[in-house]
Amino acid sequence: MRANTLKLEESLLKEIYPLLAPKQSLAGYVREVLRKEIDSYYRKKSAERYVSFLTQDKEVKTEEELWSTSDLDSDPVLRTNPVQRKKNNIRKRIKKNA
């Protein structure tokens, strides 16, 4: 690891020291804060790319429109899942052919 020197104003240090966990060094605290900032930056960039993908991909846009118009207020027992329905149909055909 490269050695670096970071100079902080006394007023800033006075605000930081109460925030340190017991047995935590100032360098450890700075590393932790920087890591959180970097992670936050990448999460934000990922979210922006994901939103862009959702708005530009036609297939995803169509699926999103279907979800937005789906009936979520009715009793879930009465609604049928298309994937489950397909599985049930396959099971019925297997039983019929057995």
C-alpha positions in Angstrom: 0.0 0.0 0.0 1.3 3.4 -0.9 1.8 5.8 2.0 -0.1 9.0 1.7 -0.3 12.1 3.9 -3.6 13.8 4.3 -3.7 17.1 6.1 -6.9 18.1 7.8 -7.9 21.3 9.5 -8.0 21.2 13.3 -11.7 22.1 13.3 -12.5 19.2 11.0 -10.4 16.8 13.2 -12.4 17.9 16.2 -15.6 16.9 14.4 -14.2 13.6 13.2 -12.7 12.2 16.4 -16.1 11.8 18.2 -17.3 9.7 15.2 -14.5 7.2 15.4 -15.4 3.7 16.7 -13.5 2.5 19.7 -10.0 1.4 18.6 -10.6 2.8 15.1 -7.7 4.9 13.7 -8.2 8.1 11.8 -6.8 6.4 8.7 -9.2 3.5 9.1 -12.1 5.9 9.4 -11.0 7.9 6.3 -10.7 4.6 4.3 -14.2 3.6 5.4 -15.7 6.9 4.5 -14.0 6.9 1.1 -15.1 3.3 0.4 -18.7 4.2 1.1 -18.5 7.2 -1.2 -17.0 5.2 -4.0 -19.6 2.4 -3.5 -22.4 5.1 -3.5 -21.0 6.6 -6.8 -21.0 3.2 -8.5 -24.5 2.3 -7.3 -25.7 5.7 -8.6 -24.1 5.1 -12.0 -25.6 1.6 -12.1 -29.0 2.9 -11.3 -28.7 5.5 -14.1 -27.7 2.8 -16.6 -30.6 0.5 -15.5 -33.1 3.3 -15.8 -31.7 4.1 -19.3 -32.0 0.4 -20.2 -35.6 0.2 -19.0 -36.6 3.3 -21.0 -34.8 2.3 -24.2 -35.3 -1.5 -24.5 -38.7 -2.1 -26.3 -39.3 -5.6 -24.9 -38.7 -4.4 -21.3 -40.9 -1.3 -22.0 -43.7 -3.6 -23.2 -43.4 -5.8 -20.1 -43.4 -2.8 -17.8 -46.6 -1.6 -19.5 -48.2 -5.0 -18.9 -47.2 -4.9 -15.2 -48.5 -1.3 -14.8 -51.9 -2.4 -16.2 -52.2 -5.6 -14.3 -54.9 -6.1 -11.7 -53.1 -6.2 -8.4 -56.2 -5.4 -6.3 -58.1 -8.6 -6.8 -57.7 -11.7 -4.7 -54.3 -13.3 -5.6 -55.9 -16.8 -5.5 -58.1 -15.8 -8.4 -55.3 -14.6 -10.6 -53.2 -17.2 -12.4 -49.5 -17.0 -13.1 -48.8 -17.6 -16.8 -45.7 -19.7 -16.0 -47.6 -21.8 -13.4 -50.5 -22.2 -15.9 -48.0 -23.5 -18.5 -46.5 -26.0 -16.0 -50.0 -27.2 -15.0 -50.9 -27.7 -18.6 -47.8 -29.8 -19.1 -48.6 -31.9 -16.0 -52.1 -32.5 -17.3 -50.8 -33.7 -20.7 -48.3 -36.0 -19.0 -51.0 -37.5 -16.8 -53.3 -37.9 -19.9 -50.6 -39.7 -21.8 -49.5 -41.9 -18.9 
